[in-house]
Amino acid sequence: MAQPNAATAAGLDPATLHDVLRVAANLDFDRWKDQVHRTGGCSDPVHLTGWSLAKDRTSGETLRRYSTENEPGGRLRVACGNRRASRCPSCAHTYAGDTYHLIRAGLAGDETKDIPATVRDHPRVFTTLTAPSFGPVHNRPDRGTCRCGTRHRDDDPALGTALDPDSYDYAGAVLFNNHAGQLWQRFTNRLRRELAARAGLTQRAMKDVLRVSYGKVAEFQKRGAIHFHAVIRLDGPDGPGSAPPSWATVPLLDDAIRAAAVHAYTTVTVPAAGDQPRRRFQWGRQLDVRPVKAFGDGSDITEQAVAAYVAKYATKAAETTSSLDRRIGNREVLDLLDIPDHPRRLIEACLDLAPLYPDRKLTAWAHMLGFRGHFSTKSRHYSTTLGALRQIRADYRAAQEGHADPDTVLVLASWQYAGHGHSPGEAALAATIARDIHLNRQTAREALRLEGAAA
């Protein structure tokens, strides 16, 4: 039987240690450990009860039968699938890996995902669109000191907080976050118009020769304002498998992006309500557009670097600003939580504005400082989908376990939700399993890197 050495060495409290020993002493501990390992060490697995039955479609013969009756606790544990690293590091690692492959496939191609390598020859840039100013905040300028006269450390908690909280536009900040998805949509629509204008074509005619594809991720700045990082690529009319016209170049794409970002059409208007004035939002003045290089040439904007950067932020949300990673039940709960003043004021602004803008669901998204969009999105033809990547993984596991061809086998099943999570001792052991899995992955990657360097 495996011994919980790592758990006992971790300085666990007596109650947790007692539970660790209880779990490890169970006769079905090895099967429990196998279940947790299959979830990747998920910190909040979903518990299911039920059965499945596989029958030959022609003869009706029962080929395989499974029931949770003989599982530890009579339950099957499956991964929660939460993308947030603050909620489940294991599932977030899987999500980040899928996002990396999705973004990189759209940059370098992947024949297994029907993205040809010739996509590398298409114009593509890495663009960052930021929020406007809502008031001065503590920062680290490239030269000199912050306006407060201090040279802040990288980890100074004051960074991003308002220099003058009483004059900072907290309401404007959360309303911008809340409408950022609409602003992105207007930007992409305007970008197509700008490209058509530079080619001397109508938008309808441009669809016959050019398609704009993108993959993007949202990130919270330390001040609590959302901004977007996006890979934007120009394809032929049929997507990544078709070449764009010769006039579609990186400089042309760069120019069109800059024009679209500041165009009067690329705005979102929020009507006046109560004591709030009418607002007209557009992107901030900080706009970054850089070509993506296929291979390292001294630039840090390579295919691998961009894909890794997007994947990193796909698993983070407002908790990076010291906000919460789950919804707030009511205003009173804020008094029980240790939230710094700046994000707390943003949360309170959401709650204050909710009655004025009932259709914006600001109470539900207060923990996200008003942002209600998806953190990782892509256009239809950019590359593969997260669902397709999950299916590839599921098919691989099914093949490993020797499951029969679904075309010849009928599968019947009945599953019921039976709870989620771990007991304290199970959580400690699951964390150990997750660390072991992570270490093994790192070792395998390093071995492949050394093998490639030696080749």
FENURVEN-V338107 format. One record per residue. N is the residue number from 1. SS is DSSP state (~ for helix, > for strand, _ for the rest). PSI is psi in whole degrees, -180 to 180 (* if undefined). NEAR is the number of other ideal C-beta (glycine too) atoms within 8 Angstrom. Layout:
BEGIN
n=N ss=SS psi=PSI near=NEAR
n=N ss=SS psi=PSI near=NEAR
END
This chain:
BEGIN
n=1 ss=_ psi=137 near=6
n=2 ss=_ psi=141 near=7
n=3 ss=_ psi=141 near=5
n=4 ss=_ psi=54 near=13
n=5 ss=~ psi=-44 near=6
n=6 ss=~ psi=-35 near=8
n=7 ss=~ psi=-43 near=13
n=8 ss=~ psi=-27 near=9
n=9 ss=_ psi=-7 near=6
n=10 ss=_ psi=4 near=7
n=11 ss=_ psi=43 near=3
n=12 ss=_ psi=152 near=10
n=13 ss=_ psi=158 near=5
n=14 ss=~ psi=-40 near=6
n=15 ss=~ psi=-42 near=7
n=16 ss=~ psi=-43 near=11
n=17 ss=~ psi=-40 near=12
n=18 ss=~ psi=-40 near=9
n=19 ss=~ psi=-35 near=13
n=20 ss=~ psi=-47 near=15
n=21 ss=~ psi=-36 near=10
n=22 ss=~ psi=-46 near=9
n=23 ss=~ psi=-45 near=14
n=24 ss=~ psi=-25 near=12
n=25 ss=~ psi=-13 near=7
n=26 ss=_ psi=145 near=9
n=27 ss=_ psi=-27 near=3
n=28 ss=_ psi=23 near=8
n=29 ss=~ psi=-42 near=13
n=30 ss=~ psi=-39 near=8
n=31 ss=~ psi=-39 near=9
n=32 ss=~ psi=-45 near=12
n=33 ss=~ psi=-39 near=11
n=34 ss=~ psi=-41 near=8
n=35 ss=~ psi=-47 near=13
n=36 ss=~ psi=-38 near=15
n=37 ss=~ psi=-39 near=10
n=38 ss=~ psi=-25 near=6
n=39 ss=_ psi=-2 near=12
n=40 ss=_ psi=16 near=12
n=41 ss=_ psi=28 near=15
n=42 ss=_ psi=134 near=15
n=43 ss=_ psi=-10 near=14
n=44 ss=_ psi=62 near=11
n=45 ss=_ psi=152 near=15
n=46 ss=> psi=135 near=10
n=47 ss=> psi=132 near=12
n=48 ss=> psi=147 near=13
n=49 ss=> psi=148 near=10
n=50 ss=> psi=-158 near=11
n=51 ss=> psi=164 near=9
n=52 ss=> psi=151 near=10
n=53 ss=> psi=126 near=11
n=54 ss=> psi=125 near=12
n=55 ss=> psi=147 near=12
n=56 ss=> psi=127 near=10
n=57 ss=_ psi=-29 near=6
n=58 ss=_ psi=-52 near=5
n=59 ss=_ psi=-20 near=4
n=60 ss=_ psi=4 near=5
n=61 ss=_ psi=138 near=6
n=62 ss=> psi=118 near=7
n=63 ss=> psi=-35 near=8
n=64 ss=> psi=139 near=8
n=65 ss=> psi=137 near=8
n=66 ss=> psi=140 near=7
n=67 ss=> psi=148 near=7
n=68 ss=~ psi=0 near=12
n=69 ss=~ psi=-34 near=5
n=70 ss=~ psi=8 near=4
n=71 ss=_ psi=161 near=11
n=72 ss=~ psi=122 near=10
n=73 ss=~ psi=9 near=5
n=74 ss=~ psi=27 near=7
n=75 ss=_ psi=150 near=12
n=76 ss=> psi=132 near=10
n=77 ss=> psi=127 near=11
n=78 ss=> psi=154 near=8
n=79 ss=_ psi=143 near=12
n=80 ss=_ psi=-28 near=13
n=81 ss=_ psi=11 near=6
n=82 ss=_ psi=130 near=9
n=83 ss=_ psi=-16 near=10
n=84 ss=_ psi=125 near=12
n=85 ss=_ psi=-27 near=10
n=86 ss=_ psi=-20 near=7
n=87 ss=_ psi=-43 near=11
n=88 ss=_ psi=96 near=13
n=89 ss=~ psi=-36 near=8
n=90 ss=~ psi=-52 near=14
n=91 ss=~ psi=-32 near=14
n=92 ss=~ psi=-36 near=14
n=93 ss=~ psi=-42 near=12
n=94 ss=~ psi=-43 near=10
n=95 ss=~ psi=-43 near=13
n=96 ss=~ psi=-40 near=13
n=97 ss=~ psi=-42 near=9
n=98 ss=~ psi=-42 near=11
n=99 ss=~ psi=-40 near=14
n=100 ss=~ psi=-48 near=12
n=101 ss=~ psi=-35 near=13
n=102 ss=~ psi=-48 near=15
n=103 ss=~ psi=-44 near=15
n=104 ss=~ psi=-35 near=12
n=105 ss=~ psi=-35 near=13
n=106 ss=~ psi=-9 near=15
n=107 ss=~ psi=-43 near=15
n=108 ss=~ psi=-12 near=10
n=109 ss=_ psi=156 near=12
n=110 ss=> psi=107 near=11
n=111 ss=~ psi=-31 near=8
n=112 ss=~ psi=-16 near=5
n=113 ss=~ psi=17 near=10
n=114 ss=_ psi=32 near=7
n=115 ss=> psi=107 near=13
n=116 ss=_ psi=153 near=9
n=117 ss=~ psi=-19 near=7
n=118 ss=~ psi=-11 near=9
n=119 ss=~ psi=-20 near=14
n=120 ss=~ psi=-23 near=10
n=121 ss=~ psi=-6 near=5
n=122 ss=_ psi=148 near=12
n=123 ss=_ psi=130 near=11
n=124 ss=> psi=142 near=13
n=125 ss=> psi=159 near=14
n=126 ss=> psi=116 near=14
n=127 ss=> psi=140 near=13
n=128 ss=> psi=123 near=11
n=129 ss=> psi=126 near=12
n=130 ss=_ psi=171 near=12
n=131 ss=_ psi=156 near=13
n=132 ss=_ psi=178 near=10
n=133 ss=_ psi=142 near=5
n=134 ss=_ psi=11 near=12
n=135 ss=_ psi=154 near=10
n=136 ss=_ psi=142 near=7
n=137 ss=> psi=162 near=12
n=138 ss=_ psi=133 near=13
n=139 ss=_ psi=-179 near=8
n=140 ss=_ psi=86 near=7
n=141 ss=_ psi=156 near=7
n=142 ss=_ psi=-33 near=2
n=143 ss=_ psi=145 near=3
n=144 ss=_ psi=-157 near=3
n=145 ss=_ psi=171 near=8
n=146 ss=_ psi=162 near=11
n=147 ss=_ psi=-23 near=7
n=148 ss=_ psi=-4 near=7
n=149 ss=_ psi=5 near=5
n=150 ss=_ psi=144 near=8
n=151 ss=_ psi=94 near=5
n=152 ss=_ psi=146 near=11
n=153 ss=_ psi=161 near=4
n=154 ss=_ psi=-34 near=5
n=155 ss=_ psi=16 near=4
n=156 ss=_ psi=120 near=8
n=157 ss=_ psi=-14 near=7
n=158 ss=_ psi=-21 near=8
n=159 ss=_ psi=132 near=11
n=160 ss=_ psi=-12 near=12
n=161 ss=_ psi=157 near=14
n=162 ss=> psi=137 near=11
n=163 ss=_ psi=-38 near=10
n=164 ss=_ psi=91 near=8
n=165 ss=_ psi=-31 near=9
n=166 ss=_ psi=-25 near=4
n=167 ss=_ psi=-6 near=7
n=168 ss=_ psi=140 near=13
n=169 ss=_ psi=76 near=8
n=170 ss=~ psi=-38 near=11
n=171 ss=~ psi=-44 near=10
n=172 ss=~ psi=-37 near=9
n=173 ss=~ psi=-47 near=18
n=174 ss=~ psi=-31 near=15
n=175 ss=~ psi=-36 near=15
n=176 ss=~ psi=-49 near=15
n=177 ss=~ psi=-42 near=15
n=178 ss=~ psi=-29 near=13
n=179 ss=~ psi=6 near=11
n=180 ss=~ psi=-36 near=14
n=181 ss=~ psi=-41 near=9
n=182 ss=~ psi=-37 near=8
n=183 ss=~ psi=-39 near=14
n=184 ss=~ psi=-44 near=12
n=185 ss=~ psi=-42 near=8
n=186 ss=~ psi=-35 near=12
n=187 ss=~ psi=-47 near=13
n=188 ss=~ psi=-37 near=11
n=189 ss=~ psi=-43 near=9
n=190 ss=~ psi=-35 near=12
n=191 ss=~ psi=-42 near=13
n=192 ss=~ psi=-39 near=11
n=193 ss=~ psi=-41 near=11
n=194 ss=~ psi=-39 near=14
n=195 ss=~ psi=-43 near=16
n=196 ss=~ psi=-42 near=12
n=197 ss=~ psi=-39 near=7
n=198 ss=~ psi=-23 near=9
n=199 ss=~ psi=-4 near=12
n=200 ss=_ psi=32 near=4
n=201 ss=_ psi=159 near=8
n=202 ss=_ psi=162 near=6
n=203 ss=~ psi=-36 near=9
n=204 ss=~ psi=-42 near=6
n=205 ss=~ psi=-34 near=9
n=206 ss=~ psi=-33 near=13
n=207 ss=_ psi=-23 near=9
n=208 ss=_ psi=-12 near=6
n=209 ss=_ psi=-17 near=11
n=210 ss=_ psi=142 near=14
n=211 ss=> psi=138 near=12
n=212 ss=> psi=125 near=13
n=213 ss=> psi=151 near=15
n=214 ss=> psi=158 near=12
n=215 ss=> psi=132 near=16
n=216 ss=> psi=162 near=13
n=217 ss=> psi=145 near=13
n=218 ss=> psi=146 near=14
n=219 ss=> psi=141 near=10
n=220 ss=> psi=127 near=14
n=221 ss=_ psi=165 near=12
n=222 ss=_ psi=-27 near=10
n=223 ss=_ psi=-5 near=12
n=224 ss=_ psi=11 near=15
n=225 ss=_ psi=139 near=12
n=226 ss=> psi=145 near=13
n=227 ss=> psi=165 near=12
n=228 ss=> psi=137 near=12
n=229 ss=> psi=132 near=12
n=230 ss=> psi=137 near=12
n=231 ss=> psi=120 near=17
n=232 ss=> psi=128 near=13
n=233 ss=> psi=146 near=15
n=234 ss=> psi=126 near=14
n=235 ss=> psi=173 near=17
n=236 ss=> psi=-179 near=12
n=237 ss=_ psi=-23 near=10
n=238 ss=_ psi=14 near=7
n=239 ss=> psi=-156 near=10
n=240 ss=_ psi=-20 near=15
n=241 ss=_ psi=-4 near=9
n=242 ss=_ psi=143 near=9
n=243 ss=_ psi=142 near=8
n=244 ss=_ psi=161 near=12
n=245 ss=_ psi=160 near=9
n=246 ss=_ psi=-26 near=3
n=247 ss=_ psi=-12 near=6
n=248 ss=_ psi=99 near=12
n=249 ss=_ psi=168 near=7
n=250 ss=~ psi=-45 near=9
n=251 ss=~ psi=-38 near=6
n=252 ss=~ psi=-42 near=12
n=253 ss=~ psi=-43 near=15
n=254 ss=~ psi=-48 near=11
n=255 ss=~ psi=-41 near=10
n=256 ss=~ psi=-39 near=12
n=257 ss=~ psi=-46 near=15
n=258 ss=~ psi=-39 near=10
n=259 ss=~ psi=-41 near=9
n=260 ss=~ psi=-35 near=13
n=261 ss=~ psi=-29 near=11
n=262 ss=~ psi=1 near=9
n=263 ss=_ psi=148 near=9
n=264 ss=_ psi=-27 near=4
n=265 ss=_ psi=-29 near=8
n=266 ss=_ psi=68 near=13
n=267 ss=_ psi=161 near=10
n=268 ss=> psi=128 near=10
n=269 ss=> psi=129 near=8
n=270 ss=> psi=121 near=10
n=271 ss=_ psi=157 near=5
n=272 ss=_ psi=146 near=5
n=273 ss=> psi=129 near=6
n=274 ss=_ psi=-126 near=5
n=275 ss=_ psi=7 near=2
n=276 ss=> psi=132 near=9
n=277 ss=_ psi=167 near=4
n=278 ss=_ psi=133 near=7
n=279 ss=> psi=147 near=9
n=280 ss=> psi=107 near=8
n=281 ss=> psi=142 near=12
n=282 ss=_ psi=174 near=9
n=283 ss=_ psi=155 near=12
n=284 ss=_ psi=171 near=10
n=285 ss=_ psi=-19 near=5
n=286 ss=_ psi=101 near=6
n=287 ss=> psi=128 near=14
n=288 ss=> psi=126 near=7
n=289 ss=> psi=117 near=9
n=290 ss=> psi=136 near=9
n=291 ss=> psi=144 near=9
n=292 ss=_ psi=124 near=13
n=293 ss=> psi=143 near=10
n=294 ss=_ psi=-38 near=7
n=295 ss=_ psi=162 near=5
n=296 ss=_ psi=129 near=6
n=297 ss=_ psi=28 near=5
n=298 ss=_ psi=-13 near=3
n=299 ss=_ psi=149 near=8
n=300 ss=_ psi=2 near=4
n=301 ss=_ psi=67 near=10
n=302 ss=> psi=168 near=12
n=303 ss=~ psi=-47 near=12
n=304 ss=~ psi=-42 near=7
n=305 ss=~ psi=-42 near=9
n=306 ss=~ psi=-46 near=14
n=307 ss=~ psi=-41 near=13
n=308 ss=~ psi=-38 near=9
n=309 ss=~ psi=-46 near=9
n=310 ss=~ psi=-44 near=17
n=311 ss=~ psi=-37 near=13
n=312 ss=~ psi=-46 near=9
n=313 ss=~ psi=-8 near=12
n=314 ss=_ psi=-17 near=13
n=315 ss=_ psi=9 near=12
n=316 ss=_ psi=161 near=13
n=317 ss=_ psi=-148 near=10
n=318 ss=~ psi=-13 near=14
n=319 ss=~ psi=-17 near=11
n=320 ss=~ psi=-16 near=8
n=321 ss=~ psi=11 near=15
n=322 ss=_ psi=18 near=9
n=323 ss=_ psi=-164 near=14
n=324 ss=_ psi=160 near=11
n=325 ss=_ psi=18 near=10
n=326 ss=_ psi=164 near=6
n=327 ss=_ psi=152 near=7
n=328 ss=_ psi=126 near=13
n=329 ss=_ psi=-44 near=4
n=330 ss=_ psi=171 near=5
n=331 ss=~ psi=-35 near=7
n=332 ss=~ psi=-28 near=6
n=333 ss=~ psi=-21 near=9
n=334 ss=~ psi=-30 near=11
n=335 ss=~ psi=-18 near=5
n=336 ss=~ psi=-7 near=5
n=337 ss=_ psi=145 near=7
n=338 ss=_ psi=80 near=2
n=339 ss=_ psi=128 near=10
n=340 ss=_ psi=161 near=8
n=341 ss=~ psi=-44 near=7
n=342 ss=~ psi=-55 near=14
n=343 ss=~ psi=-30 near=14
n=344 ss=~ psi=-42 near=10
n=345 ss=~ psi=-36 near=11
n=346 ss=~ psi=-42 near=16
n=347 ss=~ psi=-46 near=16
n=348 ss=~ psi=-34 near=11
n=349 ss=~ psi=-40 near=13
n=350 ss=~ psi=-46 near=15
n=351 ss=~ psi=-36 near=12
n=352 ss=~ psi=-36 near=7
n=353 ss=~ psi=-19 near=14
n=354 ss=_ psi=-45 near=13
n=355 ss=_ psi=-25 near=5
n=356 ss=_ psi=-28 near=8
n=357 ss=_ psi=68 near=11
n=358 ss=~ psi=-27 near=6
n=359 ss=~ psi=-11 near=4
n=360 ss=~ psi=-5 near=11
n=361 ss=_ psi=44 near=8
n=362 ss=_ psi=-29 near=14
n=363 ss=_ psi=-44 near=9
n=364 ss=_ psi=-30 near=7
n=365 ss=_ psi=20 near=13
n=366 ss=~ psi=-38 near=14
n=367 ss=~ psi=-19 near=12
n=368 ss=~ psi=17 near=11
n=369 ss=_ psi=33 near=19
n=370 ss=_ psi=-22 near=17
n=371 ss=_ psi=130 near=13
n=372 ss=_ psi=14 near=10
n=373 ss=_ psi=-180 near=9
n=374 ss=_ psi=142 near=6
n=375 ss=_ psi=-32 near=11
n=376 ss=> psi=119 near=12
n=377 ss=> psi=165 near=7
n=378 ss=> psi=160 near=13
n=379 ss=_ psi=163 near=9
n=380 ss=_ psi=-39 near=4
n=381 ss=_ psi=12 near=8
n=382 ss=_ psi=-53 near=12
n=383 ss=_ psi=-149 near=12
n=384 ss=_ psi=-175 near=11
n=385 ss=_ psi=161 near=7
n=386 ss=~ psi=-36 near=9
n=387 ss=~ psi=-41 near=6
n=388 ss=~ psi=-39 near=9
n=389 ss=~ psi=-40 near=12
n=390 ss=~ psi=-38 near=9
n=391 ss=~ psi=-38 near=8
n=392 ss=~ psi=-43 near=9
n=393 ss=~ psi=-42 near=8
n=394 ss=~ psi=-41 near=8
n=395 ss=~ psi=-38 near=8
n=396 ss=~ psi=-44 near=8
n=397 ss=~ psi=-38 near=8
n=398 ss=~ psi=-40 near=8
n=399 ss=~ psi=-39 near=8
n=400 ss=~ psi=-37 near=6
n=401 ss=_ psi=2 near=6
n=402 ss=_ psi=29 near=5
n=403 ss=_ psi=146 near=8
n=404 ss=_ psi=167 near=9
n=405 ss=_ psi=125 near=5
n=406 ss=_ psi=-18 near=6
n=407 ss=_ psi=-22 near=4
n=408 ss=_ psi=-4 near=8
n=409 ss=> psi=134 near=13
n=410 ss=> psi=126 near=7
n=411 ss=> psi=123 near=9
n=412 ss=> psi=142 near=7
n=413 ss=> psi=155 near=8
n=414 ss=> psi=119 near=7
n=415 ss=> psi=144 near=7
n=416 ss=> psi=142 near=7
n=417 ss=> psi=134 near=7
n=418 ss=> psi=19 near=7
n=419 ss=> psi=-170 near=6
n=420 ss=> psi=166 near=7
n=421 ss=_ psi=-174 near=6
n=422 ss=_ psi=158 near=10
n=423 ss=_ psi=167 near=7
n=424 ss=~ psi=-43 near=9
n=425 ss=~ psi=-41 near=16
n=426 ss=~ psi=-40 near=12
n=427 ss=~ psi=-42 near=11
n=428 ss=~ psi=-43 near=15
n=429 ss=~ psi=-39 near=15
n=430 ss=~ psi=-37 near=13
n=431 ss=~ psi=-37 near=10
n=432 ss=~ psi=-43 near=11
n=433 ss=~ psi=-42 near=12
n=434 ss=~ psi=-41 near=14
n=435 ss=~ psi=-40 near=10
n=436 ss=~ psi=-43 near=9
n=437 ss=~ psi=-45 near=12
n=438 ss=~ psi=-42 near=10
n=439 ss=~ psi=-41 near=8
n=440 ss=~ psi=-40 near=8
n=441 ss=~ psi=-43 near=8
n=442 ss=~ psi=-42 near=8
n=443 ss=~ psi=-43 near=8
n=444 ss=~ psi=-42 near=8
n=445 ss=~ psi=-42 near=8
n=446 ss=~ psi=-38 near=8
n=447 ss=~ psi=-42 near=8
n=448 ss=~ psi=-39 near=8
n=449 ss=~ psi=-44 near=8
n=450 ss=~ psi=-38 near=8
n=451 ss=~ psi=-42 near=8
n=452 ss=~ psi=-37 near=7
n=453 ss=~ psi=-31 near=6
n=454 ss=~ psi=-21 near=5
n=455 ss=_ psi=* near=4
END
